[in-house]
């Protein structure tokens, strides 16, 4: 085999490895992140899409909004969002009220996170236009086993009735105990004196940088 062919073969192999590595770093570890997949045609408050569950004792719990009204609520119902509000992508989005303890929602992770690895959480948030839900805020994000919880970051957005989708993200390093924390929970919070209620869409959890052991 001549040297040119060897170099070309090595180049192609290296390129394939880069593609595989890139895919593994950008794969979303959350299922149904845009909330499009739903179990049935249930209508009203307190219903969530497939792969998501109510993670709070506050009733009726987090809500699902569908532009076409085929699951959960229309965006304009109860005055939480204006007529014509659309999902960031697709047909649906979810939202939780920050009234203590908050209408939290969660998901059981299908893949165990790696201790000391860095992960990125991102989402699009849409503020409410309802009078008592105009505070700045968003969602505190936790990893939990149902009893022990580890705060990992905050998805923040501006309130005040801007009536628009806002992008938010943070990066965290997984704690050593992450192997026992199989749930991720999004807890709505207000940063003001009243309450907040933010739509949530296109949620993402991705691996950023592989864990590197201590230097010896």
C-alpha positions in Angstrom: 0.0 0.0 0.0 1.5 3.3 -1.0 2.0 6.2 1.5 -0.7 8.4 -0.1 -3.3 5.7 0.3 -2.3 5.1 3.9 -2.5 8.8 4.7 -6.0 9.1 3.1 -7.2 6.0 5.0 -5.9 7.5 8.3 -7.6 10.8 7.5 -11.0 9.2 6.8 -10.8 7.1 10.0 -9.9 10.1 12.1 -12.8 12.1 10.5 -15.2 9.3 11.4 -14.0 9.2 15.0 -14.5 13.0 15.2 -18.1 12.6 14.0 -18.8 9.9 16.5 -17.3 11.8 19.3 -19.2 15.0 18.3 -22.5 13.1 18.2 -21.9 11.7 21.7 -21.2 15.1 23.1 -24.3 16.7 21.6 -26.9 13.9 22.1 -29.8 15.2 24.2 -30.1 13.0 27.3 -33.8 14.0 27.9 -36.6 12.2 26.2 -39.5 14.1 24.6 -37.7 17.4 25.1 -40.1 19.4 23.0 -43.2 17.8 24.7 -44.8 16.8 21.5 -45.5 13.1 22.4 -48.6 12.8 24.6 -50.4 9.7 25.9 -54.0 10.6 24.9 -56.3 13.5 24.3 -56.7 14.6 27.9 -57.8 18.2 28.4 -57.5 20.6 31.3 -54.9 21.5 33.9 -52.3 19.3 35.5 -51.5 16.9 32.6 -48.0 16.3 31.2 -46.6 14.7 28.0 -45.1 11.3 27.9 -41.8 10.8 29.8 -42.6 13.7 32.2 -44.2 13.5 35.7 -45.6 15.8 38.3 -42.8 16.4 40.9 -44.7 18.5 43.4 -47.5 18.2 45.9 -49.0 21.5 44.6 -52.2 20.8 42.7 -53.2 20.7 39.9 -49.5 20.7 39.0 -47.6 21.7 35.9 -49.6 22.2 32.7 -49.2 21.4 29.0 -50.2 23.9 26.3 -51.1 22.9 22.8 -51.6 25.4 20.0 -54.4 23.3 18.6 -55.9 22.4 21.9 -55.6 18.7 21.4 -53.9 18.0 24.8 -54.0 20.0 28.0 -54.8 23.7 27.5 -54.9 26.3 24.7 -52.2 28.9 25.5 -54.8 31.7 26.2 -56.8 29.7 28.7 -56.9 31.2 32.2 -55.1 34.3 30.8 -51.7 32.8 31.4 -50.5 33.5 27.8 -51.9 35.8 25.1 -54.0 34.6 22.2 -51.7 33.5 19.4 -48.9 32.4 21.7 -47.1 29.5 20.0 -44.6 26.8 21.1 -41.0 27.6 20.4 -41.0 24.5 18.1 -43.8 22.1 17.3 -47.2 22.3 18.8 -46.7 22.1 22.6 -44.9 23.5 25.6 -45.3 23.1 29.4 -45.4 25.5 32.3 -45.3 25.5 36.1 -46.4 28.1 38.6 -43.8 29.3 41.2 -46.3 29.5 44.1 -44.5 27.7 47.0 -43.5 24.8 46.7 -43.9 25.3 42.9 -45.5 23.1 40.2 -42.3 21.1 39.5 -42.0 18.6 36.8 -39.4 15.8 36.3 -38.1 13.0 34.3 -36.3 9.7 35.1 -33.0 9.7 33.2 -32.5 6.8 30.9 -28.7 7.2 31.0 -26.7 7.5 34.2 -24.6 10.7 34.4 -20.9 10.5 35.0 -19.3 11.8 38.2 -17.1 14.9 37.6 -18.2 15.2 33.9 -19.5 18.6 32.7 -23.0 18.8 31.3 -25.0 21.6 29.7 -28.7 22.3 30.4 -30.6 24.6 28.1 -34.2 25.6 27.3 -36.5 28.3 25.9 -38.7 30.1 28.4 -41.8 32.2 27.7 -43.1 34.6 30.3 -46.7 34.9 31.4 -48.8 38.0 30.8 -51.1 37.3 33.7 -51.1 40.2 36.3 -49.8 38.3 39.4 -47.3 36.2 37.4 -45.0 38.9 36.0 -41.9 38.3 38.2 -38.5 37.5 36.7 -37.7 33.9 37.4 -37.5 30.5 35.7 -36.6 27.1 36.9 -34.2 25.8 39.5 -32.9 22.4 38.3 -32.1 19.5 40.6 -30.8 15.9 40.3 -32.6 13.7 42.9 -33.3 10.1 44.0 -36.7 11.2 45.4 -35.2 11.9 48.8 -31.8 13.5 48.4 -31.6 16.4 45.9 -28.6 18.2 44.4 -29.1 21.7 43.0 -27.2 22.0 39.6 -28.3 25.3 38.2 -30.9 27.8 37.2 -32.7 28.6 33.9 -33.5 32.3 34.1 -35.8 34.6 32.1 -37.2 38.1 32.3 -40.8 38.6 33.3 -43.0 41.7 33.0 -45.1 40.5 30.2 -42.5 40.6 27.4 -44.6 37.9 25.7 -41.6 36.3 24.0 -39.4 33.2 24.1 -36.1 33.7 25.8 -33.1 31.3 25.7 -31.3 30.2 28.9 -28.5 27.7 29.7 -26.0 26.7 32.3 -23.1 24.3 32.6 -22.5 22.1 35.7 -20.1 19.5 36.9 -21.8 16.3 38.0 -21.2 15.6 41.7 -19.7 12.3 42.9 -23.0 11.1 44.1 -24.6 11.5 40.7 -24.7 7.7 40.1 -27.5 7.5 42.7 -29.5 10.4 41.3 -31.6 9.1 38.5 -34.2 11.9 38.3 -34.0 15.5 37.0 -36.5 18.0 38.3 -37.4 21.5 37.1 -38.8 23.6 39.9 -40.4 26.9 39.0 -39.2 29.9 41.0 -39.9 33.6 41.2 -37.2 36.2 41.8 -39.7 38.9 42.8 -42.3 39.7 45.4 -45.2 37.9 43.6 -45.1 34.8 41.4 -43.8 33.7 38.0 -45.1 31.3 35.4 -42.8 30.5 32.5 -43.5 28.3 29.5 -40.8 25.8 28.9 -39.8 24.3 25.5 -36.9 22.5 23.8 -35.2 21.4 27.0 -31.8 19.9 26.6 -29.2 18.0 28.7 -26.0 17.2 27.0 -22.5 16.0 27.9 -19.9 18.7 27.4 -16.4 17.6 28.5 -15.4 14.1 29.6 -14.3 13.8 33.2 -10.5 14.1 33.6 -8.9 12.5 36.6 -6.5 14.4 39.0 -2.9 14.9 37.8 -0.4 12.6 39.4 
